[in-house]
Amino acid sequence: MSVIAQHSEKSALVLFSGGQDSATCLAWALERFDRVETVGFDYGQRHAVEMQARQSVRAELVKALPQWVDRLGDDHVVDLTGFGAIGETAMTTERAIEADARGLPNTFVPGRNLIFLVAAAALADRRGLEVLIGGMCETDYSGYPDCRNETIQATARALSLGLDKSVPVETPLMFLTKAQTWALADQIGGRALVETIIEFSHTCYLGDRTHRHAWGYGCGTCPACELRAAGYAEWAAA
């Protein structure tokens, strides 16, 4: 069993995409907070499967671990399609995945996590939720600058100033590898949680839900699949 940190706060809002990382963060939150809600963002993703996976993971997670059913509250979806159109990245338009002139992968949506956190903080304020939780990670982060701890904490500071109250942002995966993220899921919820993440979460950039691997569904060749597969293999071999 994992050792659960004590929190004075009782409620949390999880930034929830339906992927492996946010599914693990949702379980992490449900283990710690009395009331947990989720928020997803429709920013014009190429594949609707990501938004569909969110509902599947929420439903199946509390089936697999029913002790959390009374803690899981409402889900919210914020329409950010106007923002997504600004970037014209490989996440929102049909184009090959490659590096841009800065060396960043063109799956990087400029400012995405900053916009997500602003929207989530506003929603949490209206809903009376005390802590924001996100799956950002600077260990296996594909070079995205808005996943770095310094970026997230600077944003939390700005939100606290802008809302005139403390806006803590917790990132339980920030310094974990993908293998360690699989291990964390196992530590929190055992095989039931791991199998739920494998079967229902979605990571593949190409939206592939036809090819089933030991680590879940995906094309197996895009950067997101490769990272998820390598992490699973490392964890499973440990």
Secondary structure, 3 states (H helix, E strand, C coil): CCCCCCCCCCEEEEECCCCHHHHHHHHHHHHHCCEEEEEEEECCCCCCHHHHHHHHHHHHHHHHCHHHCCCEEEEEEEECHHHHHHHCCCCCCCCCCCECCCCCECCCCCCHHHHHHHHHHHHHHHHCCCEEECCCCCCCCCCCHHHCHHHHHHHHHHHHHHHCCCCCEECCCCCCCHHHHHHHHHHHHHHHHHHHHHHHCCCCCCCCCCCEECCEECCCCCHHHHHHHHHHHHHHHC
